[in-house]
């Protein structure tokens, strides 16, 4: 997905476009399946080592609240 498309998702949901939100959203589109917050953090950490795991959790929760993402329970019982 292109950067402009990711920005459009945030803007259409009345969210401020921040580097952290862009990184998390981009990672969600890059990772196959249903990644855990830790997997998202690992993916982002390579290009943005300063992002904290707490930021990833908070951003994912915000995306769920806005309806951008859905929370799912995996076969291993992870959310």
Phi and psi restraints in degrees (value plus and minus 20) as a CYANA .aco file:
   2 UNK   PHI     -97.4   -57.4
   2 UNK   PSI     134.6   174.6
   3 UNK   PHI     -76.9   -36.9
   3 UNK   PSI     -61.4   -21.4
   4 UNK   PHI     -81.5   -41.5
   4 UNK   PSI     -57.3   -17.3
   5 UNK   PHI     -86.4   -46.4
   5 UNK   PSI     -59.3   -19.3
   6 UNK   PHI     -85.4   -45.4
   6 UNK   PSI     -62.1   -22.1
   7 UNK   PHI     -81.5   -41.5
   7 UNK   PSI     -62.1   -22.1
   8 UNK   PHI     -79.9   -39.9
   8 UNK   PSI     -57.7   -17.7
   9 UNK   PHI     -81.4   -41.4
   9 UNK   PSI     -65.8   -25.8
  10 UNK   PHI     -86.5   -46.5
  10 UNK   PSI     -68.1   -28.1
  11 UNK   PHI     -82.4   -42.4
  11 UNK   PSI     -62.3   -22.3
  12 UNK   PHI     -87.0   -47.0
  12 UNK   PSI     -37.6     2.4
  13 UNK   PHI    -122.3   -82.3
  13 UNK   PSI      -2.0    38.0
  14 UNK   PHI      37.0    77.0
  14 UNK   PSI      23.1    63.1
  15 UNK   PHI    -135.4   -95.4
  15 UNK   PSI     124.8   164.8
  16 UNK   PHI     -89.9   -49.9
  16 UNK   PSI     117.7   157.7
  17 UNK   PHI    -104.4   -64.4
  17 UNK   PSI      93.2   133.2
  18 UNK   PHI    -141.7  -101.7
  18 UNK   PSI     137.3   177.3
  19 UNK   PHI     -79.2   -39.2
  19 UNK   PSI     -56.6   -16.6
  20 UNK   PHI     -85.9   -45.9
  20 UNK   PSI     -67.0   -27.0
  21 UNK   PHI     -83.6   -43.6
  21 UNK   PSI     -60.6   -20.6
  22 UNK   PHI     -82.8   -42.8
  22 UNK   PSI     -63.0   -23.0
  23 UNK   PHI     -82.6   -42.6
  23 UNK   PSI     -65.2   -25.2
  24 UNK   PHI     -85.8   -45.8
  24 UNK   PSI     -64.9   -24.9
  25 UNK   PHI     -84.3   -44.3
  25 UNK   PSI     -61.9   -21.9
  26 UNK   PHI     -82.3   -42.3
  26 UNK   PSI     -63.4   -23.4
  27 UNK   PHI     -82.2   -42.2
  27 UNK   PSI     -59.1   -19.1
  28 UNK   PHI     -82.5   -42.5
  28 UNK   PSI     -53.4   -13.4
  29 UNK   PHI    -100.3   -60.3
  29 UNK   PSI     -43.7    -3.7
  30 UNK   PHI    -103.3   -63.3
  30 UNK   PSI     -55.8   -15.8
  31 UNK   PHI    -102.3   -62.3
  31 UNK   PSI     112.4   152.4
  32 UNK   PHI    -100.7   -60.7
  32 UNK   PSI     129.0   169.0
  33 UNK   PHI      62.9   102.9
  33 UNK   PSI    -165.3  -125.3
  34 UNK   PHI    -139.1   -99.1
  34 UNK   PSI      66.9   106.9
  35 UNK   PHI     -92.1   -52.1
  35 UNK   PSI     130.0   170.0
  36 UNK   PHI    -101.9   -61.9
  36 UNK   PSI     143.0   183.0
  37 UNK   PHI     -76.4   -36.4
  37 UNK   PSI     -54.5   -14.5
  38 UNK   PHI     -85.8   -45.8
  38 UNK   PSI     -59.1   -19.1
  39 UNK   PHI     -86.8   -46.8
  39 UNK   PSI     -59.3   -19.3
  40 UNK   PHI     -83.3   -43.3
  40 UNK   PSI     -65.7   -25.7
  41 UNK   PHI     -79.9   -39.9
  41 UNK   PSI     -64.3   -24.3
  42 UNK   PHI     -80.2   -40.2
  42 UNK   PSI     -62.5   -22.5
  43 UNK   PHI     -83.6   -43.6
  43 UNK   PSI     -64.3   -24.3
  44 UNK   PHI     -92.6   -52.6
  44 UNK   PSI     -57.1   -17.1
  45 UNK   PHI     -78.1   -38.1
  45 UNK   PSI     -49.2    -9.2
  46 UNK   PHI     -81.0   -41.0
  46 UNK   PSI     -63.7   -23.7
  47 UNK   PHI    -117.2   -77.2
  47 UNK   PSI     -37.6     2.4
  48 UNK   PHI    -158.9  -118.9
  48 UNK   PSI      55.6    95.6
  49 UNK   PHI     -84.4   -44.4
  49 UNK   PSI     -32.6     7.4
  50 UNK   PHI    -106.9   -66.9
  50 UNK   PSI     -27.9    12.1
  51 UNK   PHI     -94.3   -54.3
  51 UNK   PSI     112.0   152.0
  52 UNK   PHI    -109.4   -69.4
  52 UNK   PSI     131.4   171.4
  53 UNK   PHI     -80.7   -40.7
  53 UNK   PSI     -54.5   -14.5
  54 UNK   PHI     -82.4   -42.4
  54 UNK   PSI     -56.7   -16.7
  55 UNK   PHI     -84.9   -44.9
  55 UNK   PSI     -60.2   -20.2
  56 UNK   PHI     -83.3   -43.3
  56 UNK   PSI     -67.9   -27.9
  57 UNK   PHI     -78.2   -38.2
  57 UNK   PSI     -68.4   -28.4
  58 UNK   PHI     -83.2   -43.2
  58 UNK   PSI     -62.3   -22.3
  59 UNK   PHI     -85.3   -45.3
  59 UNK   PSI     -64.0   -24.0
  60 UNK   PHI     -81.7   -41.7
  60 UNK   PSI     -61.9   -21.9
  61 UNK   PHI     -82.6   -42.6
  61 UNK   PSI     -61.1   -21.1
  62 UNK   PHI     -82.4   -42.4
  62 UNK   PSI     -62.6   -22.6
  63 UNK   PHI     -82.6   -42.6
  63 UNK   PSI     -57.0   -17.0
  64 UNK   PHI     -86.5   -46.5
  64 UNK   PSI     -66.0   -26.0
  65 UNK   PHI     -79.7   -39.7
  65 UNK   PSI     -55.9   -15.9
  66 UNK   PHI    -102.9   -62.9
  66 UNK   PSI     -28.8    11.2
  67 UNK   PHI      64.3   104.3
  67 UNK   PSI      -7.5    32.5
  68 UNK   PHI     -96.1   -56.1
  68 UNK   PSI     -57.9   -17.9
  69 UNK   PHI    -145.5  -105.5
  69 UNK   PSI     141.8   181.8
  70 UNK   PHI    -137.2   -97.2
  70 UNK   PSI     123.7   163.7
  71 UNK   PHI    -105.4   -65.4
  71 UNK   PSI     109.9   149.9
  72 UNK   PHI    -147.6  -107.6
  72 UNK   PSI     133.8   173.8
  73 UNK   PHI    -121.9   -81.9
  73 UNK   PSI     106.3   146.3
  74 UNK   PHI    -103.2   -63.2
  74 UNK   PSI     153.9   193.9
  75 UNK   PHI     -79.6   -39.6
  75 UNK   PSI     -47.5    -7.5
  76 UNK   PHI    -107.3   -67.3
  76 UNK   PSI     -17.0    23.0
  77 UNK   PHI      64.0   104.0
  77 UNK   PSI     -10.8    29.2
  78 UNK   PHI    -104.2   -64.2
  78 UNK   PSI     131.6   171.6
